[in-house]
């Protein structure tokens, strides 16, 4: 190639490069593209400890929900399961004072039928009064440790005696001196000059109490069918 031809080629190349240099270049998407590439690189190099799988994100909420459900079920079971309570002799002595005195509003009755009719009208589910060995004076309802007691005042051999009855599934006898009569087991207590004879049989709880001696109260308790 001679010098003249080479000069023409150089001139043509220079002219083309000049045109390219003067042509505008669109760089508007370059920064966005570079940022995308950088994010991809950072995510690839992210430590594994920082990555929380999707299923783990709702696991704490699920555990909390399970705990809440368990607690609610436990409370529901407790509410629907009746736990028997133990009778308190001191509280029963106070009830005896009220029944035998003027502190309680009592219904005057003279027969078992009359007593049960009045009690049924006063409260649904009240423990019915059985046949009692003595002259009935009055009856009323009392609450003892959350349990409804049917209370009857009797006159027997010159003594005023209180007979209290309750659901045996809800109220149990406290520990005390045990007395066996005719194959039946009774427990006895004395609080505030009030003697008490208690019995628990089947679905009935019984307490016979008053100022009469223990033998008199045991005789009354023996004559009450459980």
C-alpha positions as CSV (number, residue, x, y, z in Angstrom):
1,X,0.0,0.0,0.0
2,X,1.5,3.4,-1.1
3,X,1.6,6.5,1.1
4,X,-1.2,8.2,-0.8
5,X,-3.6,5.3,-0.2
6,X,-2.7,5.0,3.5
7,X,-3.4,8.7,4.0
8,X,-6.8,8.4,2.5
9,X,-7.6,5.4,4.8
10,X,-6.5,7.4,7.9
11,X,-8.6,10.3,6.9
12,X,-11.7,8.2,6.4
13,X,-11.2,6.5,9.8
14,X,-10.8,9.8,11.5
15,X,-13.9,11.1,9.9
16,X,-15.9,8.1,11.1
17,X,-14.6,8.4,14.6
18,X,-15.5,12.0,14.6
19,X,-19.1,11.2,13.7
20,X,-19.3,8.6,16.4
21,X,-18.0,11.0,19.0
22,X,-20.5,13.6,18.1
23,X,-23.5,11.1,18.3
24,X,-25.5,11.3,21.6
25,X,-25.4,8.1,23.8
26,X,-28.4,7.1,26.0
27,X,-27.2,6.4,29.5
28,X,-30.5,6.8,31.4
29,X,-30.8,3.1,32.2
30,X,-27.2,2.5,33.0
31,X,-27.4,3.5,36.7
32,X,-30.6,1.4,37.2
33,X,-28.9,-1.6,35.6
34,X,-25.8,-1.2,37.8
35,X,-28.0,-1.0,41.0
36,X,-29.8,-4.2,40.0
37,X,-26.5,-6.0,39.5
38,X,-25.3,-4.8,42.9
39,X,-28.4,-6.0,44.7
40,X,-28.1,-9.4,43.2
41,X,-24.5,-9.6,44.4
42,X,-25.4,-8.5,47.9
43,X,-28.2,-11.1,48.2
44,X,-25.9,-13.8,47.0
45,X,-23.3,-12.9,49.6
46,X,-25.8,-12.3,52.5
47,X,-25.0,-14.5,55.5
48,X,-27.3,-17.4,56.1
49,X,-28.1,-16.3,59.6
50,X,-29.8,-13.2,58.2
51,X,-32.1,-15.1,55.9
52,X,-35.3,-16.2,57.6
53,X,-37.3,-18.7,55.7
54,X,-40.9,-17.8,55.0
55,X,-42.3,-20.7,57.1
56,X,-40.3,-19.5,60.1
57,X,-41.8,-16.1,60.0
58,X,-45.2,-17.2,61.1
59,X,-44.0,-20.0,63.5
60,X,-43.8,-17.7,66.6
61,X,-47.4,-16.5,66.0
62,X,-48.5,-20.1,65.6
63,X,-46.8,-21.1,68.9
64,X,-48.5,-18.2,70.7
65,X,-51.9,-19.2,69.2
66,X,-51.4,-22.8,70.4
67,X,-50.5,-21.6,73.9
68,X,-53.6,-19.4,74.0
69,X,-55.9,-22.2,72.8
70,X,-54.4,-24.6,75.4
71,X,-55.0,-22.1,78.2
72,X,-58.5,-21.5,77.1
73,X,-59.3,-25.2,76.9
74,X,-57.8,-25.7,80.4
75,X,-60.0,-22.9,81.9
76,X,-63.1,-24.4,80.1
77,X,-62.4,-27.8,81.6
78,X,-61.9,-26.3,85.1
79,X,-65.2,-24.4,84.9
80,X,-67.1,-27.5,83.8
81,X,-65.5,-29.8,86.4
82,X,-67.0,-29.4,89.8
83,X,-64.5,-29.9,92.6
84,X,-66.0,-30.7,96.0
85,X,-65.2,-28.4,98.9
86,X,-64.7,-29.4,102.5
87,X,-67.3,-28.1,105.0
88,X,-65.9,-25.7,107.6
89,X,-67.2,-26.4,111.2
90,X,-66.8,-22.7,112.2
91,X,-69.0,-21.6,109.3
92,X,-71.6,-24.2,110.0
93,X,-71.7,-23.1,113.7
94,X,-72.5,-19.6,112.5
95,X,-75.3,-21.0,110.3
96,X,-76.7,-22.8,113.3
97,X,-76.8,-19.6,115.3
98,X,-78.7,-17.9,112.5
99,X,-81.2,-20.7,111.9
100,X,-82.0,-21.1,115.6
101,X,-82.1,-17.4,116.3
102,X,-83.7,-14.3,114.7
103,X,-80.9,-13.5,112.2
104,X,-82.2,-15.4,109.2
105,X,-85.4,-15.0,107.3
106,X,-87.0,-18.3,107.7
107,X,-90.2,-19.9,106.4
108,X,-92.5,-21.4,109.0
109,X,-93.3,-25.0,108.1
110,X,-94.8,-28.0,109.9
111,X,-94.4,-30.8,107.4
112,X,-91.9,-32.1,104.9
113,X,-94.3,-31.6,102.0
114,X,-94.8,-27.9,102.9
115,X,-91.1,-27.4,103.3
116,X,-90.2,-28.9,99.9
117,X,-92.9,-26.9,98.2
118,X,-91.6,-23.6,99.6
119,X,-88.0,-24.5,98.9
120,X,-88.7,-25.5,95.3
121,X,-90.5,-22.1,94.8
122,X,-87.5,-20.2,96.4
123,X,-84.6,-21.9,94.5
124,X,-84.4,-24.3,91.7
125,X,-82.4,-27.4,92.5
126,X,-82.6,-27.0,96.3
127,X,-81.9,-30.3,98.2
128,X,-85.3,-31.7,99.2
129,X,-86.0,-32.3,102.8
130,X,-86.4,-36.0,103.8
131,X,-88.5,-37.3,106.7
132,X,-87.1,-35.9,109.9
133,X,-87.4,-37.3,113.5
134,X,-88.8,-34.2,115.2
135,X,-91.3,-31.4,115.1
136,X,-90.4,-29.1,112.2
137,X,-90.3,-25.4,113.0
138,X,-88.9,-23.6,109.9
139,X,-86.8,-24.0,106.9
140,X,-84.5,-21.8,104.8
141,X,-81.6,-21.8,102.4
142,X,-78.0,-20.9,103.2
143,X,-74.8,-20.7,101.2
144,X,-71.7,-22.3,102.6
145,X,-68.4,-22.1,100.7
146,X,-70.4,-21.6,97.4
147,X,-72.7,-24.6,98.1
148,X,-76.4,-24.2,98.8
149,X,-77.6,-25.8,102.1
150,X,-81.2,-26.7,102.9
151,X,-81.6,-26.0,106.6
152,X,-84.4,-27.1,108.8
153,X,-85.0,-26.3,112.4
154,X,-86.4,-29.1,114.6
155,X,-87.7,-29.4,118.1
156,X,-86.8,-32.7,119.7
157,X,-86.8,-33.7,123.4
158,X,-86.7,-30.0,124.4
159,X,-83.8,-29.1,122.1
160,X,-83.7,-26.9,119.1
161,X,-81.7,-28.8,116.4
162,X,-80.6,-27.7,113.0
163,X,-80.5,-30.2,110.1
164,X,-78.5,-29.1,107.0
165,X,-78.4,-31.0,103.7
166,X,-76.4,-30.4,100.6
167,X,-75.3,-32.1,97.4
168,X,-72.7,-34.7,98.3
169,X,-70.9,-34.2,95.1
170,X,-70.2,-30.6,96.0
171,X,-69.6,-30.7,99.8
172,X,-67.6,-33.2,101.8
173,X,-67.1,-33.8,105.5
174,X,-63.9,-32.4,107.2
175,X,-61.7,-34.8,109.1
176,X,-62.9,-35.3,112.7
177,X,-63.6,-37.9,115.3
178,X,-65.2,-40.8,113.6
179,X,-68.2,-42.6,115.1
180,X,-69.8,-45.8,113.7
181,X,-73.4,-46.4,114.4
182,X,-75.4,-49.3,112.7
183,X,-72.8,-49.6,110.0
184,X,-72.9,-45.9,109.2
185,X,-70.0,-43.6,109.6
186,X,-70.3,-40.1,111.2
187,X,-67.7,-37.5,112.0
188,X,-68.2,-35.2,115.0
189,X,-67.0,-31.6,115.8
190,X,-67.6,-29.0,118.4
191,X,-67.2,-25.3,117.6
192,X,-68.4,-22.3,119.7
193,X,-70.5,-24.6,122.0
194,X,-72.2,-26.1,118.9
195,X,-72.0,-29.8,118.6
196,X,-72.1,-31.3,115.1
197,X,-72.6,-34.7,113.6
198,X,-71.8,-35.0,109.8
199,X,-72.3,-37.8,107.3
200,X,-71.6,-38.2,103.6
201,X,-73.2,-40.9,101.7
202,X,-73.8,-41.1,97.9
203,X,-75.0,-37.8,96.6
204,X,-76.0,-36.4,100.0
205,X,-74.2,-34.6,102.7
206,X,-75.8,-34.2,106.1
207,X,-75.0,-32.2,109.2
208,X,-77.1,-32.3,112.5
209,X,-76.0,-29.6,114.9
210,X,-77.1,-27.7,118.0
211,X,-76.5,-27.3,121.7
212,X,-77.8,-30.8,122.4
213,X,-75.3,-33.4,123.5
214,X,-73.5,-35.5,120.9
215,X,-75.5,-38.6,121.6
216,X,-78.8,-36.8,120.9
217,X,-77.5,-35.5,117.7
218,X,-76.2,-38.9,116.7
219,X,-79.6,-40.3,117.3
220,X,-81.2,-37.7,115.0
221,X,-78.6,-38.3,112.3
222,X,-79.2,-42.1,112.5
223,X,-82.9,-41.6,111.9
224,X,-82.5,-39.6,108.7
225,X,-82.5,-41.7,105.6
226,X,-79.6,-40.9,103.3
